[in-house]
């Protein structure tokens, strides 16, 4: 796939939604704290990878970061501001199970470009370029919902990247994919990060985390236990929880999402 940056007529002012700052963030359901984080800062740079056992609160935390759900208490700030709708448009999120429109592969991308203000005269060329970059040119006229799991994930990611978001949230993008499909997703993530998009990603794949992460955030029981450079975490975690997680002895907690 081509190595060039993703095309778009629209570019955001740099770093207008970074850093993302969490302040006294809590999410409570039926009296249970699913997320309870005093302070975390996610800065510009290489990928931030969120790790943790099932039930650690990772997916809920990511939805809070992106503003899809409201916290019970506390706030998520973007560059010291409460994010409004315009600022949220500078971010994008791809779910573990992609949400695709009932349209062709090409039409899914074209719709994203339209929503983000790319002029009609430029959309066709952009769509063609984006399809080549995600390896789906031959499937342009196929219904998006008939693609394989890996193809759907690639489409969802390139559609999200079509607007050149400042921040891209990814919730286990390689989950249940075969190695070849995972490698294609990994390549897309690397190229997006190199092009300047801040990647915040949940994964259970420690190999992928080692290869991609600039820094690692370990969650357990709704809290952030470690937030540290990747090499430090994988070589010398400072917490017992971190050591237990890496050696596979950390128990799951509760039935809450991710």
C-alpha positions in Angstrom: 0.0 0.0 0.0 1.3 3.5 -0.7 3.1 5.3 2.1 1.8 8.8 1.5 -0.3 10.6 4.0 -4.0 10.3 3.7 -5.4 13.0 1.4 -7.9 15.7 2.4 -8.7 19.2 1.5 -9.3 20.1 5.1 -6.6 20.2 7.8 -7.1 21.1 11.4 -4.9 23.6 13.3 -2.3 21.5 14.9 -2.8 20.0 18.4 -6.0 21.9 19.2 -7.5 18.9 21.1 -4.3 17.7 22.7 -3.3 17.0 25.4 -6.4 15.1 26.6 -6.6 15.5 30.4 -8.6 13.5 32.8 -9.6 15.1 36.0 -11.4 13.1 38.8 -13.1 10.9 36.3 -15.7 8.5 37.6 -18.3 6.3 35.9 -20.7 4.6 38.3 -23.4 2.0 37.5 -25.6 0.6 40.2 -23.2 1.8 42.8 -20.2 0.2 41.2 -17.2 2.3 40.1 -16.5 1.0 36.5 -14.0 3.9 36.0 -12.3 5.9 38.8 -9.3 7.9 37.6 -7.9 10.9 39.4 -5.6 12.3 36.7 -4.2 11.1 33.4 -2.8 13.1 30.5 -2.5 11.8 26.9 -0.1 13.9 24.9 0.8 14.3 21.3 3.3 11.8 19.9 3.4 8.1 19.2 0.6 5.6 20.1 -0.7 5.3 23.6 -1.8 1.7 24.1 -4.3 0.8 26.8 -3.8 -2.7 28.3 -5.7 -4.6 31.0 -7.6 -7.8 31.7 -11.2 -8.2 30.6 -13.4 -6.1 32.8 -10.7 -3.6 33.6 -12.8 -0.7 32.3 -10.8 0.0 29.1 -13.6 0.3 26.6 -15.7 2.4 29.0 -12.8 4.7 29.6 -12.2 5.1 25.8 -15.9 6.0 25.3 -15.5 8.6 28.1 -12.4 10.0 26.5 -14.2 10.4 23.1 -17.4 11.8 24.7 -19.7 9.0 23.7 -20.9 8.6 27.3 -21.1 11.2 30.1 -19.1 10.7 33.3 -20.9 10.4 36.6 -18.3 12.8 38.0 -15.3 14.7 36.8 -14.3 15.7 33.3 -12.2 15.0 30.2 -10.5 18.2 28.9 -8.9 18.7 25.6 -6.1 21.3 25.7 -7.5 22.7 29.0 -11.0 23.1 27.5 -14.2 21.2 27.8 -14.7 19.8 24.3 -17.5 21.0 22.2 -18.9 19.4 19.0 -16.4 21.2 16.7 -13.5 19.9 18.8 -14.9 16.4 18.9 -14.9 16.4 15.1 -11.1 16.5 15.3 -11.3 13.0 16.8 -12.5 9.7 15.5 -13.2 6.3 16.9 -13.3 2.8 15.4 -15.1 0.1 17.4 -14.1 -3.5 17.9 -17.0 -4.4 15.6 -17.0 -1.8 12.9 -20.2 0.2 12.2 -20.6 0.5 8.5 -23.2 2.1 6.4 -25.5 0.0 4.2 -23.7 1.3 1.1 -20.8 0.2 -1.1 -17.2 0.3 0.2 -16.5 3.4 -1.9 -19.7 5.1 -0.7 -18.8 4.6 2.9 -15.6 6.6 2.4 -17.3 9.2 0.2 -19.9 9.9 2.9 -17.1 10.5 5.5 -15.4 13.0 3.1 -18.7 14.7 2.5 -19.5 15.0 6.3 -16.1 16.6 6.8 -16.5 19.2 4.1 -14.4 17.8 1.2 -15.8 19.4 -2.0 -17.7 17.0 -4.3 -15.2 17.6 -7.1 -12.3 16.2 -5.0 -14.1 13.3 -3.4 -13.8 10.8 -6.2 -10.0 11.1 -6.4 -9.7 11.0 -2.6 -11.9 7.9 -2.4 -9.7 6.1 -5.0 -6.5 7.0 -3.2 -7.9 5.9 0.2 -9.1 2.6 -1.3 -5.6 1.9 -2.6 -4.1 2.7 0.8 -6.3 0.2 2.6 -6.1 -2.4 -0.2 -9.7 -2.4 -1.1 -9.7 -1.0 -4.6 -11.0 -4.2 -6.2 -13.9 -4.2 -3.7 -15.0 -0.6 -4.2 -18.5 -1.5 -5.6 -19.2 -4.3 -3.1 -21.6 -3.8 -0.2 -19.5 -2.9 2.8 -21.4 -5.2 5.1 -20.4 -8.3 3.0 -16.7 -7.8 3.5 -14.7 -10.1 5.7 -13.9 -9.1 9.3 -10.4 -7.8 8.4 -11.7 -5.9 5.3 -14.4 -4.3 7.4 -11.9 -3.2 9.9 -9.6 -1.7 7.3 -12.5 0.2 5.7 -13.6 1.5 9.1 -10.1 2.7 9.9 -9.5 4.4 6.5 -12.9 6.0 6.7 -12.1 7.4 10.1 -8.7 8.6 8.8 -10.3 10.3 5.8 -10.7 13.5 7.7 -7.2 13.4 9.1 -8.3 13.4 12.8 -5.9 14.7 15.4 -6.8 11.7 17.6 -8.0 8.3 16.5 -9.4 5.9 19.2 -9.2 2.2 18.3 -10.9 -0.4 20.4 -9.1 -3.8 19.8 -8.8 -3.3 16.0 -7.1 -6.7 15.4 -9.3 -8.8 17.7 -10.2 -12.2 16.1 -8.3 -11.4 12.9 -5.8 -13.8 11.3 -2.1 -12.8 11.2 -2.2 -11.5 7.6 -5.2 -9.2 8.3 -3.7 -8.1 11.6 -0.5 -7.1 9.8 -2.4 -4.9 7.3 -4.2 -3.1 10.2 -0.9 -2.7 12.0 0.6 -1.1 8.9 -2.3 1.3 8.6 -1.9 2.4 12.2 1.9 2.9 11.8 1.3 5.1 8.7 -1.4 7.1 10.4 0.8 7.7 13.5 3.7 8.8 11.2 1.4 11.2 9.4 0.7 12.9 12.7 -2.5 11.3 14.1 -2.4 10.5 17.8 -3.4 6.9 18.2 -5.1 5.8 21.4 -5.7 2.0 21.2 -6.9 -0.9 23.3 -5.4 -4.2 22.5 -5.0 -7.6 24.1 -2.1 -8.4 21.7 1.1 -7.8 23.7 3.2 -8.3 20.6 1.3 -5.6 18.8 1.6 -3.3 21.9 5.3 -3.8 22.1 5.7 -3.0 18.4 3.5 0.1 18.3 3.4 1.7 21.7 5.3 4.8 22.6 3.7 4.6 26.0 1.5 2.2 27.8 -1.5 2.7 30.1 -2.4 -0.3 32.3 -5.9 -0.4 33.7 -7.2 -2.6 36.5 -10.5 -2.4 38.4 -11.4 0.9 36.6 -8.1 2.6 37.6 -5.0 3.5 35.7 -2.2 1.5 37.5 0.7 2.5 35.3 1.2 5.1 32.6 4.7 4.9 31.4 7.0 4.6 28.3 6.5 1.3 26.6 10.1 0.1 27.1 9.8 0.8 30.9 6.6 -1.1 31.2 7.6 -4.2 29.3 11.1 -4.4 30.8 10.5 -3.2 34.4 6.9 -2.6 35.4 6.8 -0.8 38.7 3.6 -2.3 40.1 2.7 -5.8 41.2 -0.3 -5.5 39.0 1.9 -4.8 36.0 4.1 -7.7 36.7 1.1 -10.0 37.2 -0.4 -8.8 34.0 2.7 -9.5 31.9 3.1 -13.0 33.4 -0.6 -13.8 32.8 -1.5 -14.2 36.5 -3.7 -11.1 36.8 -7.3 -12.1 37.5 -10.2 -10.6 35.6 -12.5 -8.3 37.6 -16.3 -8.1 37.4 -18.5 -8.2 34.3 -18.2 -4.6 33.1 -17.2 -3.8 29.5 -13.6 -4.2 28.6 
